[in-house]
Amino acid sequence: STDIWCILRDGAFCGFAATMNGGSLVMLDYLAIHEKCRNQGVGSAALALLLQHYRDREFILEIESPYESCPQQVLRQHRKAFYLRCGLEQLNVMADVFGIKMELLGKNCTMDFERYNRFYRDAYSPWAASHIKKEIHPAAPEK
């Protein structure tokens, strides 16, 4: 199932969030804050409320790889730093998701690629899961 959250401040629209729910695991699929509301604590407050709401469940999210050299690399690094400041942790799991390298961050969970792929299979579809490929995380311990 999917939950769609409207983010308001003083009754005014500031953004939205979408979560995919699969049993004990919830994935923040999207968090968008209106540009006029950014850098005012709205995103961190919204994320704190989401984490509180899902406190009894494992929580993950995907971010575009901050390790890739690209024009958006600094923005990606800032996005990762934002989520880490908000209490999420690096899970040392990366994947190619429909051709885009993504890193997983989480709260209250342990994750490996196989579990992540099963989540996609069960919460989205087997077709979606077939388009998720394992990538090596730069900080992952050697096996």
Secondary structure, 3 states (H helix, E strand, C coil): CEEEEEEEECCEEEEEEEEEEECCEEEEEEEEECHHHCCCCHHHHHHHHHHHHCCCCEEEEEEECCCCCCCCHHHHHHHHHHHHHCCCEEEEEEEEECCEEEEEEEECCCCCHHHHHHHHHHHHCHHHHCCEEEECCCCCCCC
